[in-house]
């Protein structure tokens, strides 16, 4: 693994890490082999860099709160005949230090230097702070 490229995406339809985990546990959000996946219209041009240890960082209510390793990128064809990208993800949702992020559409590349660090192993199961408080603390550099 050299210098992976990460992705960042707003979690639409879920408002928390727990909500994303519940959605990804549903059959419609999984591949045939039981891995969670996220289907998107655009296929990353930097596929090799993303697959070289990259993760997708999830944004909830204006804060990056967790990440998942990208295992593979599958081409899938929808019922409308359009080919899309299915990002097949590791089942582990790894909490990260909350970092503010303004709204955007689709996914974006995220340089490793801009990715928030993982929370320490002992903090992975802590309850999340309310988004407003976590955002305020992140803004002043406490989180």
C-alpha positions as a Markdown table, in Angstrom:
| # | Residue | x | y | z |
|---|---|---|---|---|
| 1 | Unk | 0.0 | 0.0 | 0.0 |
| 2 | Unk | 1.5 | 3.3 | -1.1 |
| 3 | Unk | -0.6 | 6.4 | -0.8 |
| 4 | Unk | -4.3 | 5.5 | -1.0 |
| 5 | Unk | -6.9 | 7.9 | -2.3 |
| 6 | Unk | -10.1 | 8.2 | -0.2 |
| 7 | Unk | -13.6 | 9.1 | -1.1 |
| 8 | Unk | -16.0 | 11.3 | 0.9 |
| 9 | Unk | -19.8 | 11.1 | 0.7 |
| 10 | Unk | -22.8 | 12.6 | 2.4 |
| 11 | Unk | -24.9 | 9.8 | 4.0 |
| 12 | Unk | -28.3 | 10.5 | 2.5 |
| 13 | Unk | -31.3 | 8.9 | 4.3 |
| 14 | Unk | -29.4 | 8.1 | 7.5 |
| 15 | Unk | -28.6 | 10.6 | 10.2 |
| 16 | Unk | -26.0 | 8.6 | 12.3 |
| 17 | Unk | -23.4 | 5.9 | 12.1 |
| 18 | Unk | -25.9 | 3.6 | 13.7 |
| 19 | Unk | -28.5 | 4.4 | 11.1 |
| 20 | Unk | -26.0 | 3.7 | 8.3 |
| 21 | Unk | -25.1 | 0.4 | 10.0 |
| 22 | Unk | -28.8 | -0.6 | 10.1 |
| 23 | Unk | -29.3 | 0.3 | 6.5 |
| 24 | Unk | -26.2 | -1.6 | 5.4 |
| 25 | Unk | -27.4 | -4.7 | 7.2 |
| 26 | Unk | -30.5 | -4.8 | 5.0 |
| 27 | Unk | -30.6 | -7.2 | 2.0 |
| 28 | Unk | -31.1 | -4.3 | -0.5 |
| 29 | Unk | -27.8 | -2.7 | 0.6 |
| 30 | Unk | -25.7 | -5.8 | 0.3 |
| 31 | Unk | -23.9 | -7.8 | -2.4 |
| 32 | Unk | -24.6 | -11.5 | -3.0 |
| 33 | Unk | -21.7 | -12.3 | -0.7 |
| 34 | Unk | -23.2 | -10.2 | 2.2 |
| 35 | Unk | -20.9 | -7.2 | 1.9 |
| 36 | Unk | -22.4 | -3.7 | 2.2 |
| 37 | Unk | -22.4 | -1.7 | -1.0 |
| 38 | Unk | -23.2 | 1.8 | -2.1 |
| 39 | Unk | -24.3 | 2.3 | -5.7 |
| 40 | Unk | -23.4 | 5.6 | -7.3 |
| 41 | Unk | -23.7 | 7.0 | -10.8 |
| 42 | Unk | -20.1 | 7.9 | -11.3 |
| 43 | Unk | -17.2 | 5.4 | -11.4 |
| 44 | Unk | -13.9 | 6.7 | -9.9 |
| 45 | Unk | -11.3 | 7.3 | -12.6 |
| 46 | Unk | -8.6 | 6.8 | -9.9 |
| 47 | Unk | -9.8 | 3.2 | -9.2 |
| 48 | Unk | -6.4 | 1.8 | -8.5 |
| 49 | Unk | -5.6 | 4.5 | -6.0 |
| 50 | Unk | -8.9 | 4.0 | -4.2 |
| 51 | Unk | -8.5 | 0.2 | -4.1 |
| 52 | Unk | -4.9 | 0.6 | -2.7 |
| 53 | Unk | -6.2 | 0.9 | 0.9 |
| 54 | Unk | -8.7 | 3.7 | 0.4 |
| 55 | Unk | -11.8 | 4.3 | 2.4 |
| 56 | Unk | -15.1 | 6.1 | 2.0 |
| 57 | Unk | -15.6 | 8.7 | 4.7 |
| 58 | Unk | -19.3 | 9.3 | 5.6 |
| 59 | Unk | -20.7 | 12.7 | 6.5 |
| 60 | Unk | -23.7 | 13.0 | 8.8 |
| 61 | Unk | -25.3 | 16.3 | 9.6 |
| 62 | Unk | -22.3 | 18.3 | 8.5 |
| 63 | Unk | -19.7 | 16.1 | 10.2 |
| 64 | Unk | -17.4 | 13.4 | 8.9 |
| 65 | Unk | -18.0 | 10.7 | 11.6 |
| 66 | Unk | -16.8 | 7.3 | 10.2 |
| 67 | Unk | -15.2 | 5.5 | 7.4 |
| 68 | Unk | -15.3 | 2.2 | 5.7 |
| 69 | Unk | -12.6 | 0.5 | 3.6 |
| 70 | Unk | -13.4 | 0.2 | -0.1 |
| 71 | Unk | -12.9 | -3.5 | -1.1 |
| 72 | Unk | -13.8 | -3.3 | -4.7 |
| 73 | Unk | -15.7 | -1.4 | -7.3 |
| 74 | Unk | -18.3 | -3.4 | -9.3 |
| 75 | Unk | -20.1 | -2.4 | -12.4 |
| 76 | Unk | -23.8 | -2.9 | -12.1 |
| 77 | Unk | -26.6 | -2.3 | -14.5 |
| 78 | Unk | -29.9 | -0.9 | -13.1 |
| 79 | Unk | -33.4 | -1.8 | -14.3 |
| 80 | Unk | -33.1 | 1.3 | -16.5 |
| 81 | Unk | -30.2 | -0.2 | -18.4 |
| 82 | Unk | -27.7 | 2.4 | -17.0 |
| 83 | Unk | -24.3 | 1.1 | -15.8 |
| 84 | Unk | -23.4 | 2.4 | -12.4 |
| 85 | Unk | -20.6 | 1.8 | -9.8 |
| 86 | Unk | -21.3 | -0.4 | -6.8 |
| 87 | Unk | -18.7 | 0.5 | -4.1 |
| 88 | Unk | -18.3 | -2.7 | -2.1 |
| 89 | Unk | -17.3 | -1.9 | 1.4 |
| 90 | Unk | -15.8 | -3.6 | 4.5 |
| 91 | Unk | -18.5 | -4.3 | 7.1 |
| 92 | Unk | -16.6 | -2.4 | 9.8 |
| 93 | Unk | -17.6 | 1.2 | 10.3 |
| 94 | Unk | -14.6 | 2.9 | 11.9 |
| 95 | Unk | -15.4 | 6.0 | 13.8 |
| 96 | Unk | -13.1 | 9.0 | 13.2 |
| 97 | Unk | -12.5 | 12.3 | 14.9 |
| 98 | Unk | -15.5 | 14.5 | 13.8 |
| 99 | Unk | -14.6 | 17.0 | 11.2 |
| 100 | Unk | -16.9 | 19.6 | 9.7 |
| 101 | Unk | -17.8 | 19.4 | 6.0 |
| 102 | Unk | -20.1 | 21.6 | 4.0 |
| 103 | Unk | -22.8 | 19.9 | 1.9 |
| 104 | Unk | -21.9 | 18.7 | -1.6 |
| 105 | Unk | -23.5 | 16.4 | -4.2 |
| 106 | Unk | -22.2 | 12.9 | -5.1 |
| 107 | Unk | -18.9 | 11.8 | -3.8 |
| 108 | Unk | -15.5 | 13.5 | -3.9 |
| 109 | Unk | -11.9 | 12.4 | -3.6 |
| 110 | Unk | -10.3 | 13.0 | -0.2 |
| 111 | Unk | -6.6 | 13.2 | 0.1 |
| 112 | Unk | -5.0 | 11.2 | 3.0 |
| 113 | Unk | -3.7 | 14.5 | 4.5 |
| 114 | Unk | -7.3 | 15.8 | 4.7 |
| 115 | Unk | -8.8 | 12.7 | 6.2 |
| 116 | Unk | -9.6 | 12.9 | 9.9 |
| 117 | Unk | -7.8 | 10.3 | 12.1 |
| 118 | Unk | -9.5 | 7.2 | 13.5 |
| 119 | Unk | -10.7 | 7.4 | 17.1 |
| 120 | Unk | -8.6 | 5.3 | 19.5 |
| 121 | Unk | -9.8 | 1.7 | 19.7 |
| 122 | Unk | -11.2 | 2.3 | 23.2 |
| 123 | Unk | -13.4 | 5.2 | 21.9 |
| 124 | Unk | -14.9 | 3.3 | 18.9 |
| 125 | Unk | -18.0 | 2.3 | 20.9 |
| 126 | Unk | -18.7 | 5.6 | 22.7 |
| 127 | Unk | -22.0 | 7.3 | 22.1 |
| 128 | Unk | -21.8 | 10.1 | 19.6 |
| 129 | Unk | -22.0 | 13.7 | 20.7 |
| 130 | Unk | -25.0 | 15.6 | 19.4 |
| 131 | Unk | -24.1 | 17.0 | 16.0 |
| 132 | Unk | -24.4 | 20.6 | 17.0 |
| 133 | Unk | -22.0 | 20.1 | 20.0 |
| 134 | Unk | -19.6 | 18.0 | 18.0 |
| 135 | Unk | -19.5 | 20.6 | 15.2 |
| 136 | Unk | -18.9 | 23.4 | 17.6 |
| 137 | Unk | -16.0 | 21.5 | 19.3 |
| 138 | Unk | -14.6 | 20.6 | 15.9 |
| 139 | Unk | -14.7 | 24.2 | 14.8 |
| 140 | Unk | -12.6 | 25.3 | 17.7 |
| 141 | Unk | -10.2 | 22.4 | 17.4 |
| 142 | Unk | -11.2 | 20.5 | 20.5 |
| 143 | Unk | -12.3 | 17.4 | 18.6 |
